[in-house]
Amino acid sequence: AKRTLRRRRKLEKETKQLIKQEELKRLHKAQAIQRQLEELEERQRALEIFGVKLERELRGESDSGTKDETQMLHEWFELVLEKNKLMRYESELLIIAQELELEDHQSRLEQKLREKMAIDGKSK
């Protein structure tokens, strides 16, 4: 009886350590995603500022007449493509973040289930 109790405690301790490691992995991944989202937001802001400037030049509202219209249109389309690429990447990051949230929720539910299953039959 003592042996099985020791084994059980050891197993519970190892399980708790594994759970903590998984939580830390998810936390680090979530932090990395958050940093990437912040960097992405800054890049999008910079593109937006450049886009507004370029749009003014295309409309002739700006004084800089050094670029020809075809070059400006080319830059405009590249800007739109870059912005779309960033938006897709942002969507992917948000999906990954949601997956992490769901994994964390699942882990907590599994832990609760283990705790409930560990209760003696008489106490249940």
GROMACS elastic network, one bead per residue, 0.5 to 0.9 nm:
[ bonds ]
;  ai    aj funct       b0    kb
    1     4     6  0.52969   500
    1     5     6  0.61543   500
    1     6     6  0.86568   500
    2     6     6  0.61013   500
    2     7     6  0.85493   500
    3     6     6  0.50967   500
    3     7     6  0.61280   500
    3     8     6  0.84572   500
    4     8     6  0.59469   500
    4     9     6  0.85231   500
    5     8     6  0.50380   500
    5     9     6  0.61654   500
    5    10     6  0.85354   500
    6     9     6  0.51244   500
    6    10     6  0.60322   500
    6    11     6  0.84436   500
    7    10     6  0.50386   500
    7    11     6  0.59896   500
    7    12     6  0.84761   500
    8    11     6  0.50443   500
    8    12     6  0.60712   500
    8    13     6  0.85458   500
    9    13     6  0.60698   500
    9    14     6  0.85621   500
   10    13     6  0.50789   500
   10    14     6  0.61717   500
   10    15     6  0.85216   500
   11    14     6  0.51027   500
   11    15     6  0.60411   500
   11    16     6  0.85643   500
   12    15     6  0.50214   500
   12    16     6  0.61400   500
   12    17     6  0.86289   500
   13    16     6  0.51321   500
   13    17     6  0.62627   500
   13    18     6  0.87070   500
   14    17     6  0.50718   500
   14    18     6  0.62225   500
   14    19     6  0.86202   500
   15    18     6  0.50900   500
   15    19     6  0.61564   500
   15    20     6  0.86221   500
   16    19     6  0.50337   500
   16    20     6  0.61729   500
   16    21     6  0.86232   500
   16   111     6  0.88188   500
   17    20     6  0.50852   500
   17    21     6  0.61960   500
   17    22     6  0.86552   500
   18    21     6  0.50437   500
   18    22     6  0.61871   500
   18    23     6  0.85785   500
   19    22     6  0.51098   500
   19    23     6  0.61517   500
   19    24     6  0.86301   500
   19   107     6  0.76427   500
   19   111     6  0.84746   500
   20    23     6  0.50066   500
   20    24     6  0.61573   500
   20    25     6  0.86094   500
   21    24     6  0.50900   500
   21    25     6  0.61965   500
   21    26     6  0.86660   500
   22    25     6  0.50400   500
   22    26     6  0.62233   500
   22    27     6  0.85329   500
   22   104     6  0.88343   500
   22   107     6  0.88132   500
   23    26     6  0.51210   500
   23    27     6  0.60616   500
   23    28     6  0.86406   500
   23   104     6  0.70940   500
   23   107     6  0.83910   500
   24    28     6  0.61050   500
   24    29     6  0.84589   500
   25    28     6  0.52222   500
   25    29     6  0.61326   500
   25    30     6  0.85288   500
   26    29     6  0.50155   500
   26    30     6  0.59772   500
   26    31     6  0.85240   500
   26   100     6  0.63716   500
   26   101     6  0.85938   500
   26   103     6  0.83268   500
   26   104     6  0.75271   500
   27    30     6  0.50227   500
   27    31     6  0.61385   500
   27    32     6  0.85977   500
   27   100     6  0.85937   500
   28    31     6  0.50701   500
   28    32     6  0.61845   500
   28    33     6  0.86180   500
   29    32     6  0.50708   500
   29    33     6  0.61947   500
   29    34     6  0.86010   500
   29    97     6  0.85111   500
   29   100     6  0.81675   500
   30    33     6  0.50467   500
   30    34     6  0.61374   500
   30    35     6  0.86877   500
   30    96     6  0.86484   500
   30    97     6  0.63540   500
   30   100     6  0.71457   500
   30   101     6  0.87817   500
   31    35     6  0.62605   500
   31    36     6  0.86283   500
   32    35     6  0.51304   500
   32    36     6  0.62144   500
   32    37     6  0.86237   500
   33    36     6  0.50051   500
   33    37     6  0.61017   500
   33    38     6  0.86209   500
   33    93     6  0.64448   500
   33    94     6  0.82571   500
   33    96     6  0.81011   500
   33    97     6  0.69775   500
   34    37     6  0.50631   500
   34    38     6  0.62556   500
   34    39     6  0.86875   500
   34    93     6  0.86514   500
   34    97     6  0.85121   500
   35    38     6  0.51073   500
   35    39     6  0.62214   500
   35    40     6  0.84907   500
   36    39     6  0.50768   500
   36    40     6  0.59807   500
   36    41     6  0.85277   500
   36    90     6  0.86928   500
   36    93     6  0.80801   500
   37    41     6  0.60948   500
   37    42     6  0.86948   500
   37    90     6  0.66727   500
   37    93     6  0.72772   500
   37    94     6  0.84466   500
   38    41     6  0.50577   500
   38    42     6  0.63902   500
   38    43     6  0.87459   500
   39    42     6  0.51568   500
   39    43     6  0.62848   500
   39    44     6  0.86411   500
   40    43     6  0.50772   500
   40    44     6  0.61290   500
   40    45     6  0.86144   500
   40    86     6  0.69529   500
   40    87     6  0.87539   500
   40    89     6  0.84832   500
   40    90     6  0.72132   500
   41    44     6  0.50428   500
   41    45     6  0.62012   500
   41    46     6  0.86866   500
   41    86     6  0.88880   500
   41    90     6  0.87219   500
   42    45     6  0.50525   500
   42    46     6  0.62473   500
   42    47     6  0.86209   500
   43    46     6  0.50960   500
   43    47     6  0.61767   500
   43    48     6  0.85499   500
   43    83     6  0.89889   500
   43    86     6  0.83268   500
   44    47     6  0.50214   500
   44    48     6  0.60636   500
   44    49     6  0.86539   500
   44    83     6  0.67575   500
   44    86     6  0.72518   500
   44    87     6  0.85585   500
   45    49     6  0.62356   500
   45    50     6  0.86174   500
   46    49     6  0.51613   500
   46    50     6  0.62174   500
   46    51     6  0.84540   500
   47    50     6  0.50476   500
   47    51     6  0.58667   500
   47    52     6  0.85628   500
   47    79     6  0.70144   500
   47    80     6  0.89823   500
   47    82     6  0.83187   500
   47    83     6  0.71670   500
   48    52     6  0.61732   500
   48    53     6  0.86440   500
   48    79     6  0.88784   500
   48    83     6  0.85215   500
   49    52     6  0.52529   500
   49    53     6  0.63915   500
   49    54     6  0.86577   500
   50    53     6  0.51245   500
   50    54     6  0.60727   500
   50    55     6  0.85046   500
   50    79     6  0.84674   500
   51    55     6  0.59413   500
   51    56     6  0.85416   500
   51    76     6  0.71114   500
   51    79     6  0.69952   500
   51    80     6  0.85299   500
   52    55     6  0.50694   500
   52    56     6  0.62555   500
   52    57     6  0.86807   500
   53    56     6  0.52377   500
   53    57     6  0.63565   500
   53    58     6  0.87611   500
   53    62     6  0.80102   500
   54    57     6  0.50210   500
   54    58     6  0.61935   500
   54    59     6  0.86703   500
   54    62     6  0.88364   500
   54    72     6  0.70165   500
   54    73     6  0.88087   500
   54    75     6  0.80780   500
   54    76     6  0.69862   500
   55    59     6  0.62226   500
   55    60     6  0.85701   500
   55    61     6  0.86431   500
   55    72     6  0.86866   500
   55    76     6  0.78014   500
   56    59     6  0.50936   500
   56    60     6  0.61408   500
   56    61     6  0.50811   500
   56    62     6  0.56659   500
   57    60     6  0.50182   500
   57    61     6  0.58512   500
   57    63     6  0.76329   500
   57    64     6  0.70204   500
   57    65     6  0.78296   500
   57    67     6  0.87766   500
   57    69     6  0.88433   500
   57    72     6  0.78999   500
   58    61     6  0.76205   500
   58    62     6  0.81984   500
   58    69     6  0.68048   500
   58    72     6  0.67636   500
   58    73     6  0.76824   500
   59    62     6  0.78010   500
   60    63     6  0.74945   500
   60    64     6  0.86284   500
   60    65     6  0.82518   500
   61    64     6  0.89742   500
   62    65     6  0.77209   500
   63    66     6  0.89630   500
   64    67     6  0.75039   500
   65    68     6  0.74637   500
   67    70     6  0.84074   500
   67    71     6  0.65287   500
   67    72     6  0.66624   500
   68    71     6  0.55200   500
   68    72     6  0.64305   500
   68    73     6  0.88166   500
   69    72     6  0.50381   500
   69    73     6  0.60651   500
   69    74     6  0.85016   500
   70    73     6  0.50394   500
   70    74     6  0.60743   500
   70    75     6  0.85966   500
   71    74     6  0.50300   500
   71    75     6  0.62460   500
   71    76     6  0.85631   500
   72    75     6  0.50216   500
   72    76     6  0.60488   500
   72    77     6  0.86887   500
   73    77     6  0.61913   500
   73    78     6  0.85452   500
   74    77     6  0.52866   500
   74    78     6  0.62472   500
   74    79     6  0.85460   500
   75    78     6  0.50726   500
   75    79     6  0.60149   500
   75    80     6  0.86335   500
   76    80     6  0.62610   500
   76    81     6  0.86835   500
   77    80     6  0.50052   500
   77    81     6  0.61660   500
   77    82     6  0.85598   500
   78    81     6  0.50334   500
   78    82     6  0.60965   500
   78    83     6  0.85234   500
   79    82     6  0.50951   500
   79    83     6  0.61021   500
   79    84     6  0.86004   500
   80    83     6  0.50636   500
   80    84     6  0.61560   500
   80    85     6  0.85679   500
   81    84     6  0.51331   500
   81    85     6  0.61567   500
   81    86     6  0.86657   500
   82    85     6  0.50129   500
   82    86     6  0.62038   500
   82    87     6  0.86307   500
   83    86     6  0.50975   500
   83    87     6  0.62033   500
   83    88     6  0.87073   500
   84    87     6  0.50308   500
   84    88     6  0.62353   500
   84    89     6  0.86096   500
   85    88     6  0.51868   500
   85    89     6  0.62316   500
   85    90     6  0.86166   500
   86    89     6  0.50054   500
   86    90     6  0.60648   500
   86    91     6  0.86017   500
   87    91     6  0.62242   500
   87    92     6  0.86707   500
   88    91     6  0.50598   500
   88    92     6  0.62833   500
   88    93     6  0.87133   500
   89    92     6  0.50282   500
   89    93     6  0.62273   500
   89    94     6  0.86378   500
   90    93     6  0.50755   500
   90    94     6  0.61792   500
   90    95     6  0.86328   500
   91    94     6  0.51024   500
   91    95     6  0.62172   500
   91    96     6  0.86780   500
   92    95     6  0.51124   500
   92    96     6  0.62617   500
   92    97     6  0.86371   500
   93    96     6  0.50546   500
   93    97     6  0.61278   500
   93    98     6  0.85969   500
   94    98     6  0.61628   500
   94    99     6  0.86127   500
   95    98     6  0.50337   500
   95    99     6  0.62111   500
   95   100     6  0.86893   500
   96   100     6  0.62836   500
   96   101     6  0.87011   500
   97   100     6  0.50851   500
   97   101     6  0.63214   500
   97   102     6  0.87394   500
   98   101     6  0.50026   500
   98   102     6  0.62490   500
   98   103     6  0.86114   500
   99   102     6  0.50672   500
   99   103     6  0.61102   500
   99   104     6  0.85582   500
  100   104     6  0.60984   500
  100   105     6  0.85286   500
  101   104     6  0.51101   500
  101   105     6  0.61671   500
  101   106     6  0.85873   500
  102   106     6  0.60501   500
  102   107     6  0.85148   500
  103   106     6  0.50212   500
  103   107     6  0.61066   500
  103   108     6  0.86612   500
  104   107     6  0.50510   500
  104   108     6  0.62826   500
  104   109     6  0.86659   500
  105   108     6  0.51788   500
  105   109     6  0.62448   500
  105   110     6  0.86481   500
  106   109     6  0.50634   500
  106   110     6  0.61132   500
  106   111     6  0.85788   500
  107   110     6  0.50724   500
  107   111     6  0.61761   500
  107   112     6  0.86706   500
  108   111     6  0.50486   500
  108   112     6  0.62641   500
  108   113     6  0.86380   500
  109   112     6  0.50671   500
  109   113     6  0.61751   500
  109   114     6  0.86481   500
  110   114     6  0.61653   500
  110   115     6  0.86294   500
  111   114     6  0.50622   500
  111   115     6  0.62386   500
  111   116     6  0.86524   500
  112   115     6  0.50716   500
  112   116     6  0.62122   500
  112   117     6  0.86025   500
  113   116     6  0.50470   500
  113   117     6  0.60747   500
  113   118     6  0.85395   500
  114   117     6  0.50294   500
  114   118     6  0.60764   500
  114   119     6  0.89205   500
  115   118     6  0.51312   500
  115   119     6  0.68081   500
  116   119     6  0.55949   500
  116   124     6  0.83035   500
  117   120     6  0.79124   500
  117   121     6  0.88636   500
  117   124     6  0.88652   500
  118   121     6  0.88314   500
  119   122     6  0.82885   500
  119   123     6  0.64662   500
  119   124     6  0.64930   500
  120   123     6  0.53430   500
  120   124     6  0.64165   500
  121   124     6  0.52770   500
